[in-house]
Protein backbone atom coordinates (compact mmCIF):
# COMPACT_ATOMS: atom_id res chain seq x y z
CA UNK A 1 0.00 0.00 0.00
CA UNK A 2 2.76 2.42 0.93
CA UNK A 3 4.80 1.67 -2.18
CA UNK A 4 1.68 2.13 -4.35
CA UNK A 5 1.04 5.52 -2.78
CA UNK A 6 4.67 6.47 -3.26
CA UNK A 7 4.54 5.57 -6.96
CA UNK A 8 1.33 7.56 -7.39
CA UNK A 9 2.89 10.55 -5.62
CA UNK A 10 5.98 10.37 -7.83
CA UNK A 11 3.89 10.16 -11.01
CA UNK A 12 1.94 13.24 -9.99
CA UNK A 13 4.69 15.30 -8.39
CA UNK A 14 7.35 14.93 -11.07
CA UNK A 15 5.45 16.61 -13.96
CA UNK A 16 4.22 19.34 -11.61
CA UNK A 17 7.76 19.97 -10.44
CA UNK A 18 9.01 19.98 -14.05
CA UNK A 19 6.34 22.52 -15.03
CA UNK A 20 7.27 24.85 -12.17
CA UNK A 21 11.01 24.52 -12.81
CA UNK A 22 10.56 25.11 -16.55
CA UNK A 23 8.46 28.21 -15.96
CA UNK A 24 10.91 29.68 -13.45
CA UNK A 25 13.88 28.91 -15.71
CA UNK A 26 12.18 30.47 -18.72
CA UNK A 27 11.46 33.64 -16.73
CA UNK A 28 15.11 33.85 -15.71
CA UNK A 29 16.17 33.52 -19.34
CA UNK A 30 13.71 36.21 -20.49
CA UNK A 31 14.80 38.73 -17.88
CA UNK A 32 18.48 37.89 -17.39
CA UNK A 33 19.79 36.51 -20.68
CA UNK A 34 22.06 38.75 -22.71
CA UNK A 35 23.29 38.49 -26.27
CA UNK A 36 24.27 34.83 -26.67
CA UNK A 37 27.76 33.96 -27.96
CA UNK A 38 27.89 32.41 -31.42
CA UNK A 39 29.99 29.46 -30.30
CA UNK A 40 29.53 27.47 -33.52
CA UNK A 41 31.58 30.11 -35.32
CA UNK A 42 34.74 29.41 -33.32
CA UNK A 43 35.09 25.69 -33.99
CA UNK A 44 38.28 24.68 -35.74
CA UNK A 45 37.78 23.99 -39.43
CA UNK A 46 40.66 21.50 -39.30
CA UNK A 47 39.72 19.21 -36.42
CA UNK A 48 36.53 17.45 -35.33
CA UNK A 49 37.89 15.99 -32.08
CA UNK A 50 38.36 17.89 -28.83
CA UNK A 51 40.46 16.92 -25.80
CA UNK A 52 39.39 18.47 -22.50
CA UNK A 53 42.21 18.86 -19.98
CA UNK A 54 41.07 18.94 -16.36
CA UNK A 55 43.49 19.85 -13.58
CA UNK A 56 43.22 16.62 -11.57
CA UNK A 57 46.47 14.98 -10.40
CA UNK A 58 46.11 12.08 -12.86
CA UNK A 59 46.65 14.43 -15.80
CA UNK A 60 50.39 14.27 -15.19
CA UNK A 61 50.31 10.48 -15.59
CA UNK A 62 48.17 10.76 -18.71
CA UNK A 63 50.63 13.24 -20.23
CA UNK A 64 53.53 10.92 -19.46
CA UNK A 65 51.82 7.90 -21.01
CA UNK A 66 50.76 9.98 -23.99
CA UNK A 67 47.89 12.22 -25.05
CA UNK A 68 47.32 12.47 -28.80
CA UNK A 69 48.58 15.83 -30.05
CA UNK A 70 47.72 15.48 -33.73
CA UNK A 71 44.41 16.35 -35.39
CA UNK A 72 42.75 17.51 -32.16
CA UNK A 73 41.83 20.78 -30.48
CA UNK A 74 42.46 21.28 -26.76
CA UNK A 75 40.33 22.92 -24.12
CA UNK A 76 41.77 23.88 -20.71
CA UNK A 77 40.19 25.25 -17.55
CA UNK A 78 40.81 27.52 -14.56
CA UNK A 79 44.51 27.47 -13.55
CA UNK A 80 45.89 25.14 -16.22
CA UNK A 81 48.01 28.08 -17.34
CA UNK A 82 50.23 27.52 -14.26
CA UNK A 83 51.58 24.36 -15.90
CA UNK A 84 54.53 24.35 -18.33
CA UNK A 85 52.29 22.13 -20.46
CA UNK A 86 50.07 25.12 -21.26
CA UNK A 87 52.48 26.24 -23.96
CA UNK A 88 52.96 22.66 -25.14
CA UNK A 89 49.26 21.94 -25.71
CA UNK A 90 48.36 25.48 -26.84
CA UNK A 91 44.66 25.12 -25.99
CA UNK A 92 42.28 26.64 -28.49
CA UNK A 93 39.70 27.19 -25.72
CA UNK A 94 40.04 28.20 -22.08
CA UNK A 95 37.03 28.02 -19.74
CA UNK A 96 36.68 29.79 -16.39
CA UNK A 97 33.53 29.66 -14.25
CA UNK A 98 34.67 30.40 -10.68
CA UNK A 99 33.68 34.02 -9.79
CA UNK A 100 36.67 34.14 -7.47
CA UNK A 101 38.96 34.32 -10.49
CA UNK A 102 37.66 37.76 -11.45
CA UNK A 103 36.25 38.99 -8.12
CA UNK A 104 39.00 38.06 -5.69
CA UNK A 105 42.27 39.95 -5.34
CA UNK A 106 44.84 37.36 -4.35
CA UNK A 107 47.95 35.65 -5.66
CA UNK A 108 46.00 32.97 -7.53
CA UNK A 109 43.84 35.39 -9.49
CA UNK A 110 46.72 37.75 -10.27
CA UNK A 111 48.97 34.89 -11.34
CA UNK A 112 46.22 33.42 -13.56
CA UNK A 113 45.61 36.77 -15.24
CA UNK A 114 49.29 37.60 -15.76
CA UNK A 115 50.21 34.11 -16.94
CA UNK A 116 47.44 34.02 -19.54
CA UNK A 117 48.49 37.39 -20.91
CA UNK A 118 52.20 36.60 -20.97
CA UNK A 119 52.12 32.99 -22.19
CA UNK A 120 49.40 33.01 -24.86
CA UNK A 121 51.15 33.51 -28.18
CA UNK A 122 48.61 31.69 -30.35
CA UNK A 123 44.91 32.41 -31.02
CA UNK A 124 42.83 31.33 -28.00
CA UNK A 125 39.16 31.73 -27.09
CA UNK A 126 38.42 32.46 -23.44
CA UNK A 127 34.89 31.44 -22.39
CA UNK A 128 33.68 33.16 -19.24
CA UNK A 129 30.28 34.22 -17.76
CA UNK A 130 28.82 37.68 -18.37
CA UNK A 131 29.38 38.31 -14.67
CA UNK A 132 33.06 38.90 -15.51
CA UNK A 133 32.44 41.52 -18.21
CA UNK A 134 34.02 44.88 -17.44
CA UNK A 135 36.24 43.56 -14.65
CA UNK A 136 39.95 44.35 -14.41
CA UNK A 137 40.59 40.63 -14.93
CA UNK A 138 38.93 40.59 -18.36
CA UNK A 139 40.26 44.00 -19.40
CA UNK A 140 43.78 42.75 -18.75
CA UNK A 141 43.18 39.56 -20.75
CA UNK A 142 41.97 41.62 -23.70
CA UNK A 143 45.31 43.43 -23.79
CA UNK A 144 46.68 40.30 -25.45
CA UNK A 145 45.44 40.39 -29.05
CA UNK A 146 45.70 36.59 -29.29
CA UNK A 147 42.95 36.23 -26.70
CA UNK A 148 39.34 36.57 -27.78
CA UNK A 149 36.86 36.69 -24.88
CA UNK A 150 33.35 35.27 -25.25
CA UNK A 151 30.76 35.93 -22.54
CA UNK A 152 28.36 33.18 -21.48
CA UNK A 153 24.78 33.26 -20.22
CA UNK A 154 25.31 31.18 -17.12
CA UNK A 155 21.60 30.97 -16.38
CA UNK A 156 20.83 27.58 -14.92
CA UNK A 157 17.94 25.76 -16.59
CA UNK A 158 15.90 23.09 -14.81
CA UNK A 159 12.76 21.52 -16.22
CA UNK A 160 11.54 19.68 -19.29
CA UNK A 161 14.36 18.53 -21.58
CA UNK A 162 12.69 19.67 -24.79
CA UNK A 163 12.58 23.33 -23.77
CA UNK A 164 15.93 23.06 -22.04
CA UNK A 165 17.72 21.73 -25.11
CA UNK A 166 16.35 24.59 -27.23
CA UNK A 167 17.65 27.12 -24.71
CA UNK A 168 20.96 25.27 -24.46
CA UNK A 169 21.50 25.23 -28.22
CA UNK A 170 20.77 28.95 -28.43
CA UNK A 171 23.33 29.61 -25.65
CA UNK A 172 20.74 31.41 -23.56
CA UNK A 173 20.92 28.93 -20.67
CA UNK A 174 23.20 26.22 -19.31
CA UNK A 175 22.89 23.17 -17.10
CA UNK A 176 24.05 23.74 -13.53
CA UNK A 177 27.84 23.65 -13.63
CA UNK A 178 28.96 23.05 -10.07
CA UNK A 179 32.34 22.09 -11.54
CA UNK A 180 34.04 23.84 -14.43
CA UNK A 181 34.43 20.58 -16.38
CA UNK A 182 30.65 20.24 -16.61
CA UNK A 183 30.50 23.67 -18.22
CA UNK A 184 33.47 22.88 -20.46
CA UNK A 185 31.82 19.73 -21.82
CA UNK A 186 28.59 21.64 -22.45
CA UNK A 187 30.48 24.37 -24.32
CA UNK A 188 32.42 21.82 -26.37
CA UNK A 189 29.10 20.32 -27.48
CA UNK A 190 27.66 23.74 -28.38
CA UNK A 191 30.78 24.70 -30.29
CA UNK A 192 30.06 21.63 -32.41
CA UNK A 193 32.46 18.85 -31.43
CA UNK A 194 31.09 15.33 -31.80
CA UNK A 195 34.10 13.44 -30.46
CA UNK A 196 35.24 14.60 -26.99
CA UNK A 197 37.81 12.99 -24.69
CA UNK A 198 38.26 14.13 -21.08
CA UNK A 199 41.43 13.80 -18.98
CA UNK A 200 42.22 14.98 -15.45
CA UNK A 201 38.71 14.49 -14.03
CA UNK A 202 39.77 12.54 -10.93
CA UNK A 203 37.08 14.04 -8.67
CA UNK A 204 38.42 12.18 -5.65
CA UNK A 205 38.34 15.22 -3.35
CA UNK A 206 36.59 13.26 -0.60
CA UNK A 207 39.77 11.22 -0.14
CA UNK A 208 41.63 14.38 0.86
CA UNK A 209 39.16 15.70 3.45
CA UNK A 210 39.79 16.23 7.14
CA UNK A 211 37.97 18.00 9.95
CA UNK A 212 40.28 19.94 12.25
CA UNK A 213 40.02 20.40 16.02
CA UNK A 214 37.74 23.43 15.47
CA UNK A 215 35.29 21.42 13.34
CA UNK A 216 36.41 23.24 10.19
CA UNK A 217 36.25 21.11 7.04
CA UNK A 218 39.68 21.14 5.39
CA UNK A 219 41.01 19.68 2.16
CA UNK A 220 44.21 19.04 0.26
CA UNK A 221 43.35 20.05 -3.30
CA UNK A 222 46.03 18.54 -5.51
CA UNK A 223 46.46 19.68 -9.11
CA UNK A 224 48.52 17.84 -11.68
CA UNK A 225 51.18 20.57 -11.73
CA UNK A 226 51.74 20.28 -7.96
CA UNK A 227 53.57 17.62 -5.95
CA UNK A 228 51.34 16.04 -3.30
CA UNK A 229 53.94 16.63 -0.58
CA UNK A 230 53.82 20.38 -1.25
CA UNK A 231 50.04 20.70 -0.88
CA UNK A 232 48.86 21.95 2.50
CA UNK A 233 45.69 21.08 4.36
CA UNK A 234 43.57 24.22 4.16
CA UNK A 235 40.03 25.25 5.11
CA UNK A 236 37.60 24.41 2.32
CA UNK A 237 36.18 27.80 1.35
CA UNK A 238 33.00 28.06 -0.70
CA UNK A 239 34.77 30.27 -3.25
CA UNK A 240 38.09 32.03 -3.66
CA UNK A 241 36.51 35.40 -2.93
CA UNK A 242 34.63 34.21 0.16
CA UNK A 243 35.82 33.48 3.69
CA UNK A 244 32.94 31.13 4.50
CA UNK A 245 33.83 27.44 4.70
CA UNK A 246 31.65 24.46 3.80
CA UNK A 247 29.95 22.39 6.41
CA UNK A 248 30.31 18.69 5.65
CA UNK A 249 26.65 18.28 4.65
CA UNK A 250 26.86 21.33 2.36
CA UNK A 251 29.99 19.99 0.74
CA UNK A 252 28.57 16.59 -0.17
CA UNK A 253 25.37 18.24 -1.39
CA UNK A 254 27.48 20.43 -3.71
CA UNK A 255 29.42 17.43 -4.93
CA UNK A 256 26.18 15.58 -5.65
CA UNK A 257 25.32 18.43 -8.01
CA UNK A 258 28.68 17.98 -9.76
CA UNK A 259 28.10 14.30 -10.54
CA UNK A 260 24.45 14.88 -11.44
CA UNK A 261 25.63 17.57 -13.87
CA UNK A 262 27.70 15.01 -15.75
CA UNK A 263 24.62 12.83 -16.26
CA UNK A 264 22.76 15.86 -17.65
CA UNK A 265 25.67 16.41 -20.04
CA UNK A 266 25.60 12.79 -21.17
CA UNK A 267 21.91 13.10 -22.03
CA UNK A 268 22.57 16.36 -23.87
CA UNK A 269 25.49 14.78 -25.75
CA UNK A 270 23.17 11.99 -26.90
CA UNK A 271 20.72 14.65 -28.08
CA UNK A 272 23.54 16.34 -30.03
CA UNK A 273 24.73 13.06 -31.55
CA UNK A 274 28.09 13.38 -29.79
CA UNK A 275 30.30 11.00 -27.84
CA UNK A 276 32.18 11.81 -24.63
CA UNK A 277 34.92 9.47 -23.41
CA UNK A 278 36.38 9.75 -19.91
CA UNK A 279 40.06 8.83 -20.23
CA UNK A 280 40.89 9.73 -16.62
CA UNK A 281 42.52 6.86 -14.69
CA UNK A 282 40.56 5.93 -11.54
CA UNK A 283 38.03 8.70 -12.07
CA UNK A 284 34.95 8.89 -9.84
CA UNK A 285 32.86 10.27 -12.73
CA UNK A 286 30.44 7.52 -13.69
CA UNK A 287 28.42 9.21 -16.45
CA UNK A 288 30.58 8.54 -19.51
CA UNK A 289 32.12 5.60 -21.29
CA UNK A 290 35.71 4.92 -20.20
CA UNK A 291 38.58 4.54 -22.60
CA UNK A 292 39.90 0.99 -23.00
CA UNK A 293 43.12 1.70 -21.07
CA UNK A 294 41.26 3.23 -18.11
CA UNK A 295 38.33 0.85 -17.60
C-alpha positions as a Markdown table, in Angstrom:
| # | Residue | x | y | z |
|---|---|---|---|---|
| 1 | Unk | 0.0 | 0.0 | 0.0 |
| 2 | Unk | 2.8 | 2.4 | 0.9 |
| 3 | Unk | 4.8 | 1.7 | -2.2 |
| 4 | Unk | 1.7 | 2.1 | -4.4 |
| 5 | Unk | 1.0 | 5.5 | -2.8 |
| 6 | Unk | 4.7 | 6.5 | -3.3 |
| 7 | Unk | 4.5 | 5.6 | -7.0 |
| 8 | Unk | 1.3 | 7.6 | -7.4 |
| 9 | Unk | 2.9 | 10.6 | -5.6 |
| 10 | Unk | 6.0 | 10.4 | -7.8 |
| 11 | Unk | 3.9 | 10.2 | -11.0 |
| 12 | Unk | 1.9 | 13.2 | -10.0 |
| 13 | Unk | 4.7 | 15.3 | -8.4 |
| 14 | Unk | 7.3 | 14.9 | -11.1 |
| 15 | Unk | 5.5 | 16.6 | -14.0 |
| 16 | Unk | 4.2 | 19.3 | -11.6 |
| 17 | Unk | 7.8 | 20.0 | -10.4 |
| 18 | Unk | 9.0 | 20.0 | -14.0 |
| 19 | Unk | 6.3 | 22.5 | -15.0 |
| 20 | Unk | 7.3 | 24.8 | -12.2 |
| 21 | Unk | 11.0 | 24.5 | -12.8 |
| 22 | Unk | 10.6 | 25.1 | -16.5 |
| 23 | Unk | 8.5 | 28.2 | -16.0 |
| 24 | Unk | 10.9 | 29.7 | -13.5 |
| 25 | Unk | 13.9 | 28.9 | -15.7 |
| 26 | Unk | 12.2 | 30.5 | -18.7 |
| 27 | Unk | 11.5 | 33.6 | -16.7 |
| 28 | Unk | 15.1 | 33.9 | -15.7 |
| 29 | Unk | 16.2 | 33.5 | -19.3 |
| 30 | Unk | 13.7 | 36.2 | -20.5 |
| 31 | Unk | 14.8 | 38.7 | -17.9 |
| 32 | Unk | 18.5 | 37.9 | -17.4 |
| 33 | Unk | 19.8 | 36.5 | -20.7 |
| 34 | Unk | 22.1 | 38.8 | -22.7 |
| 35 | Unk | 23.3 | 38.5 | -26.3 |
| 36 | Unk | 24.3 | 34.8 | -26.7 |
| 37 | Unk | 27.8 | 34.0 | -28.0 |
| 38 | Unk | 27.9 | 32.4 | -31.4 |
| 39 | Unk | 30.0 | 29.5 | -30.3 |
| 40 | Unk | 29.5 | 27.5 | -33.5 |
| 41 | Unk | 31.6 | 30.1 | -35.3 |
| 42 | Unk | 34.7 | 29.4 | -33.3 |
| 43 | Unk | 35.1 | 25.7 | -34.0 |
| 44 | Unk | 38.3 | 24.7 | -35.7 |
| 45 | Unk | 37.8 | 24.0 | -39.4 |
| 46 | Unk | 40.7 | 21.5 | -39.3 |
| 47 | Unk | 39.7 | 19.2 | -36.4 |
| 48 | Unk | 36.5 | 17.5 | -35.3 |
| 49 | Unk | 37.9 | 16.0 | -32.1 |
| 50 | Unk | 38.4 | 17.9 | -28.8 |
| 51 | Unk | 40.5 | 16.9 | -25.8 |
| 52 | Unk | 39.4 | 18.5 | -22.5 |
| 53 | Unk | 42.2 | 18.9 | -20.0 |
| 54 | Unk | 41.1 | 18.9 | -16.4 |
| 55 | Unk | 43.5 | 19.8 | -13.6 |
| 56 | Unk | 43.2 | 16.6 | -11.6 |
| 57 | Unk | 46.5 | 15.0 | -10.4 |
| 58 | Unk | 46.1 | 12.1 | -12.9 |
| 59 | Unk | 46.6 | 14.4 | -15.8 |
| 60 | Unk | 50.4 | 14.3 | -15.2 |
| 61 | Unk | 50.3 | 10.5 | -15.6 |
| 62 | Unk | 48.2 | 10.8 | -18.7 |
| 63 | Unk | 50.6 | 13.2 | -20.2 |
| 64 | Unk | 53.5 | 10.9 | -19.5 |
| 65 | Unk | 51.8 | 7.9 | -21.0 |
| 66 | Unk | 50.8 | 10.0 | -24.0 |
| 67 | Unk | 47.9 | 12.2 | -25.1 |
| 68 | Unk | 47.3 | 12.5 | -28.8 |
| 69 | Unk | 48.6 | 15.8 | -30.0 |
| 70 | Unk | 47.7 | 15.5 | -33.7 |
| 71 | Unk | 44.4 | 16.3 | -35.4 |
| 72 | Unk | 42.8 | 17.5 | -32.2 |
| 73 | Unk | 41.8 | 20.8 | -30.5 |
| 74 | Unk | 42.5 | 21.3 | -26.8 |
| 75 | Unk | 40.3 | 22.9 | -24.1 |
| 76 | Unk | 41.8 | 23.9 | -20.7 |
| 77 | Unk | 40.2 | 25.3 | -17.6 |
| 78 | Unk | 40.8 | 27.5 | -14.6 |
| 79 | Unk | 44.5 | 27.5 | -13.6 |
| 80 | Unk | 45.9 | 25.1 | -16.2 |
| 81 | Unk | 48.0 | 28.1 | -17.3 |
| 82 | Unk | 50.2 | 27.5 | -14.3 |
| 83 | Unk | 51.6 | 24.4 | -15.9 |
| 84 | Unk | 54.5 | 24.3 | -18.3 |
| 85 | Unk | 52.3 | 22.1 | -20.5 |
| 86 | Unk | 50.1 | 25.1 | -21.3 |
| 87 | Unk | 52.5 | 26.2 | -24.0 |
| 88 | Unk | 53.0 | 22.7 | -25.1 |
| 89 | Unk | 49.3 | 21.9 | -25.7 |
| 90 | Unk | 48.4 | 25.5 | -26.8 |
| 91 | Unk | 44.7 | 25.1 | -26.0 |
| 92 | Unk | 42.3 | 26.6 | -28.5 |
| 93 | Unk | 39.7 | 27.2 | -25.7 |
| 94 | Unk | 40.0 | 28.2 | -22.1 |
| 95 | Unk | 37.0 | 28.0 | -19.7 |
| 96 | Unk | 36.7 | 29.8 | -16.4 |
| 97 | Unk | 33.5 | 29.7 | -14.3 |
| 98 | Unk | 34.7 | 30.4 | -10.7 |
| 99 | Unk | 33.7 | 34.0 | -9.8 |
| 100 | Unk | 36.7 | 34.1 | -7.5 |
| 101 | Unk | 39.0 | 34.3 | -10.5 |
| 102 | Unk | 37.7 | 37.8 | -11.5 |
| 103 | Unk | 36.3 | 39.0 | -8.1 |
| 104 | Unk | 39.0 | 38.1 | -5.7 |
| 105 | Unk | 42.3 | 40.0 | -5.3 |
| 106 | Unk | 44.8 | 37.4 | -4.4 |
| 107 | Unk | 48.0 | 35.6 | -5.7 |
| 108 | Unk | 46.0 | 33.0 | -7.5 |
| 109 | Unk | 43.8 | 35.4 | -9.5 |
| 110 | Unk | 46.7 | 37.7 | -10.3 |
| 111 | Unk | 49.0 | 34.9 | -11.3 |
| 112 | Unk | 46.2 | 33.4 | -13.6 |
| 113 | Unk | 45.6 | 36.8 | -15.2 |
| 114 | Unk | 49.3 | 37.6 | -15.8 |
| 115 | Unk | 50.2 | 34.1 | -16.9 |
| 116 | Unk | 47.4 | 34.0 | -19.5 |
| 117 | Unk | 48.5 | 37.4 | -20.9 |
| 118 | Unk | 52.2 | 36.6 | -21.0 |
| 119 | Unk | 52.1 | 33.0 | -22.2 |
| 120 | Unk | 49.4 | 33.0 | -24.9 |
| 121 | Unk | 51.2 | 33.5 | -28.2 |
| 122 | Unk | 48.6 | 31.7 | -30.4 |
| 123 | Unk | 44.9 | 32.4 | -31.0 |
| 124 | Unk | 42.8 | 31.3 | -28.0 |
| 125 | Unk | 39.2 | 31.7 | -27.1 |
| 126 | Unk | 38.4 | 32.5 | -23.4 |
| 127 | Unk | 34.9 | 31.4 | -22.4 |
| 128 | Unk | 33.7 | 33.2 | -19.2 |
| 129 | Unk | 30.3 | 34.2 | -17.8 |
| 130 | Unk | 28.8 | 37.7 | -18.4 |
| 131 | Unk | 29.4 | 38.3 | -14.7 |
| 132 | Unk | 33.1 | 38.9 | -15.5 |
| 133 | Unk | 32.4 | 41.5 | -18.2 |
| 134 | Unk | 34.0 | 44.9 | -17.4 |
| 135 | Unk | 36.2 | 43.6 | -14.6 |
| 136 | Unk | 39.9 | 44.3 | -14.4 |
| 137 | Unk | 40.6 | 40.6 | -14.9 |
| 138 | Unk | 38.9 | 40.6 | -18.4 |
| 139 | Unk | 40.3 | 44.0 | -19.4 |
| 140 | Unk | 43.8 | 42.8 | -18.8 |
| 141 | Unk | 43.2 | 39.6 | -20.8 |
| 142 | Unk | 42.0 | 41.6 | -23.7 |
| 143 | Unk | 45.3 | 43.4 | -23.8 |
| 144 | Unk | 46.7 | 40.3 | -25.5 |
| 145 | Unk | 45.4 | 40.4 | -29.0 |
| 146 | Unk | 45.7 | 36.6 | -29.3 |
| 147 | Unk | 43.0 | 36.2 | -26.7 |
| 148 | Unk | 39.3 | 36.6 | -27.8 |
| 149 | Unk | 36.9 | 36.7 | -24.9 |
| 150 | Unk | 33.3 | 35.3 | -25.3 |
| 151 | Unk | 30.8 | 35.9 | -22.5 |
| 152 | Unk | 28.4 | 33.2 | -21.5 |
| 153 | Unk | 24.8 | 33.3 | -20.2 |
| 154 | Unk | 25.3 | 31.2 | -17.1 |
| 155 | Unk | 21.6 | 31.0 | -16.4 |
| 156 | Unk | 20.8 | 27.6 | -14.9 |
| 157 | Unk | 17.9 | 25.8 | -16.6 |
| 158 | Unk | 15.9 | 23.1 | -14.8 |
| 159 | Unk | 12.8 | 21.5 | -16.2 |
| 160 | Unk | 11.5 | 19.7 | -19.3 |
| 161 | Unk | 14.4 | 18.5 | -21.6 |
| 162 | Unk | 12.7 | 19.7 | -24.8 |
| 163 | Unk | 12.6 | 23.3 | -23.8 |
| 164 | Unk | 15.9 | 23.1 | -22.0 |
| 165 | Unk | 17.7 | 21.7 | -25.1 |
| 166 | Unk | 16.3 | 24.6 | -27.2 |
| 167 | Unk | 17.6 | 27.1 | -24.7 |
| 168 | Unk | 21.0 | 25.3 | -24.5 |
| 169 | Unk | 21.5 | 25.2 | -28.2 |
| 170 | Unk | 20.8 | 29.0 | -28.4 |
| 171 | Unk | 23.3 | 29.6 | -25.6 |
| 172 | Unk | 20.7 | 31.4 | -23.6 |
| 173 | Unk | 20.9 | 28.9 | -20.7 |
| 174 | Unk | 23.2 | 26.2 | -19.3 |
| 175 | Unk | 22.9 | 23.2 | -17.1 |
| 176 | Unk | 24.0 | 23.7 | -13.5 |
| 177 | Unk | 27.8 | 23.7 | -13.6 |
| 178 | Unk | 29.0 | 23.1 | -10.1 |
| 179 | Unk | 32.3 | 22.1 | -11.5 |
| 180 | Unk | 34.0 | 23.8 | -14.4 |
| 181 | Unk | 34.4 | 20.6 | -16.4 |
| 182 | Unk | 30.6 | 20.2 | -16.6 |
| 183 | Unk | 30.5 | 23.7 | -18.2 |
| 184 | Unk | 33.5 | 22.9 | -20.5 |
| 185 | Unk | 31.8 | 19.7 | -21.8 |
| 186 | Unk | 28.6 | 21.6 | -22.4 |
| 187 | Unk | 30.5 | 24.4 | -24.3 |
| 188 | Unk | 32.4 | 21.8 | -26.4 |
| 189 | Unk | 29.1 | 20.3 | -27.5 |
| 190 | Unk | 27.7 | 23.7 | -28.4 |
| 191 | Unk | 30.8 | 24.7 | -30.3 |
| 192 | Unk | 30.1 | 21.6 | -32.4 |
| 193 | Unk | 32.5 | 18.8 | -31.4 |
| 194 | Unk | 31.1 | 15.3 | -31.8 |
| 195 | Unk | 34.1 | 13.4 | -30.5 |
| 196 | Unk | 35.2 | 14.6 | -27.0 |
| 197 | Unk | 37.8 | 13.0 | -24.7 |
| 198 | Unk | 38.3 | 14.1 | -21.1 |
| 199 | Unk | 41.4 | 13.8 | -19.0 |
| 200 | Unk | 42.2 | 15.0 | -15.5 |
| 201 | Unk | 38.7 | 14.5 | -14.0 |
| 202 | Unk | 39.8 | 12.5 | -10.9 |
| 203 | Unk | 37.1 | 14.0 | -8.7 |
| 204 | Unk | 38.4 | 12.2 | -5.6 |
| 205 | Unk | 38.3 | 15.2 | -3.4 |
| 206 | Unk | 36.6 | 13.3 | -0.6 |
| 207 | Unk | 39.8 | 11.2 | -0.1 |
| 208 | Unk | 41.6 | 14.4 | 0.9 |
| 209 | Unk | 39.2 | 15.7 | 3.5 |
| 210 | Unk | 39.8 | 16.2 | 7.1 |
| 211 | Unk | 38.0 | 18.0 | 9.9 |
| 212 | Unk | 40.3 | 19.9 | 12.3 |
| 213 | Unk | 40.0 | 20.4 | 16.0 |
| 214 | Unk | 37.7 | 23.4 | 15.5 |
| 215 | Unk | 35.3 | 21.4 | 13.3 |
| 216 | Unk | 36.4 | 23.2 | 10.2 |
| 217 | Unk | 36.2 | 21.1 | 7.0 |
| 218 | Unk | 39.7 | 21.1 | 5.4 |
| 219 | Unk | 41.0 | 19.7 | 2.2 |
| 220 | Unk | 44.2 | 19.0 | 0.3 |
| 221 | Unk | 43.4 | 20.1 | -3.3 |
| 222 | Unk | 46.0 | 18.5 | -5.5 |
| 223 | Unk | 46.5 | 19.7 | -9.1 |
| 224 | Unk | 48.5 | 17.8 | -11.7 |
| 225 | Unk | 51.2 | 20.6 | -11.7 |
| 226 | Unk | 51.7 | 20.3 | -8.0 |
| 227 | Unk | 53.6 | 17.6 | -6.0 |
| 228 | Unk | 51.3 | 16.0 | -3.3 |
| 229 | Unk | 53.9 | 16.6 | -0.6 |
| 230 | Unk | 53.8 | 20.4 | -1.3 |
| 231 | Unk | 50.0 | 20.7 | -0.9 |
| 232 | Unk | 48.9 | 21.9 | 2.5 |
| 233 | Unk | 45.7 | 21.1 | 4.4 |
| 234 | Unk | 43.6 | 24.2 | 4.2 |
| 235 | Unk | 40.0 | 25.2 | 5.1 |
| 236 | Unk | 37.6 | 24.4 | 2.3 |
| 237 | Unk | 36.2 | 27.8 | 1.4 |
| 238 | Unk | 33.0 | 28.1 | -0.7 |
| 239 | Unk | 34.8 | 30.3 | -3.2 |
| 240 | Unk | 38.1 | 32.0 | -3.7 |
| 241 | Unk | 36.5 | 35.4 | -2.9 |
| 242 | Unk | 34.6 | 34.2 | 0.2 |
| 243 | Unk | 35.8 | 33.5 | 3.7 |
| 244 | Unk | 32.9 | 31.1 | 4.5 |
| 245 | Unk | 33.8 | 27.4 | 4.7 |
| 246 | Unk | 31.7 | 24.5 | 3.8 |
| 247 | Unk | 29.9 | 22.4 | 6.4 |
| 248 | Unk | 30.3 | 18.7 | 5.6 |
| 249 | Unk | 26.7 | 18.3 | 4.6 |
| 250 | Unk | 26.9 | 21.3 | 2.4 |
| 251 | Unk | 30.0 | 20.0 | 0.7 |
| 252 | Unk | 28.6 | 16.6 | -0.2 |
| 253 | Unk | 25.4 | 18.2 | -1.4 |
| 254 | Unk | 27.5 | 20.4 | -3.7 |
| 255 | Unk | 29.4 | 17.4 | -4.9 |
| 256 | Unk | 26.2 | 15.6 | -5.6 |
| 257 | Unk | 25.3 | 18.4 | -8.0 |
| 258 | Unk | 28.7 | 18.0 | -9.8 |
| 259 | Unk | 28.1 | 14.3 | -10.5 |
| 260 | Unk | 24.5 | 14.9 | -11.4 |
| 261 | Unk | 25.6 | 17.6 | -13.9 |
| 262 | Unk | 27.7 | 15.0 | -15.8 |
| 263 | Unk | 24.6 | 12.8 | -16.3 |
| 264 | Unk | 22.8 | 15.9 | -17.6 |
| 265 | Unk | 25.7 | 16.4 | -20.0 |
| 266 | Unk | 25.6 | 12.8 | -21.2 |
| 267 | Unk | 21.9 | 13.1 | -22.0 |
| 268 | Unk | 22.6 | 16.4 | -23.9 |
| 269 | Unk | 25.5 | 14.8 | -25.7 |
| 270 | Unk | 23.2 | 12.0 | -26.9 |
| 271 | Unk | 20.7 | 14.6 | -28.1 |
| 272 | Unk | 23.5 | 16.3 | -30.0 |
| 273 | Unk | 24.7 | 13.1 | -31.6 |
| 274 | Unk | 28.1 | 13.4 | -29.8 |
| 275 | Unk | 30.3 | 11.0 | -27.8 |
| 276 | Unk | 32.2 | 11.8 | -24.6 |
| 277 | Unk | 34.9 | 9.5 | -23.4 |
| 278 | Unk | 36.4 | 9.8 | -19.9 |
| 279 | Unk | 40.1 | 8.8 | -20.2 |
| 280 | Unk | 40.9 | 9.7 | -16.6 |
| 281 | Unk | 42.5 | 6.9 | -14.7 |
| 282 | Unk | 40.6 | 5.9 | -11.5 |
| 283 | Unk | 38.0 | 8.7 | -12.1 |
| 284 | Unk | 35.0 | 8.9 | -9.8 |
| 285 | Unk | 32.9 | 10.3 | -12.7 |
| 286 | Unk | 30.4 | 7.5 | -13.7 |
| 287 | Unk | 28.4 | 9.2 | -16.4 |
| 288 | Unk | 30.6 | 8.5 | -19.5 |
| 289 | Unk | 32.1 | 5.6 | -21.3 |
| 290 | Unk | 35.7 | 4.9 | -20.2 |
| 291 | Unk | 38.6 | 4.5 | -22.6 |
| 292 | Unk | 39.9 | 1.0 | -23.0 |
| 293 | Unk | 43.1 | 1.7 | -21.1 |
| 294 | Unk | 41.3 | 3.2 | -18.1 |
| 295 | Unk | 38.3 | 0.8 | -17.6 |
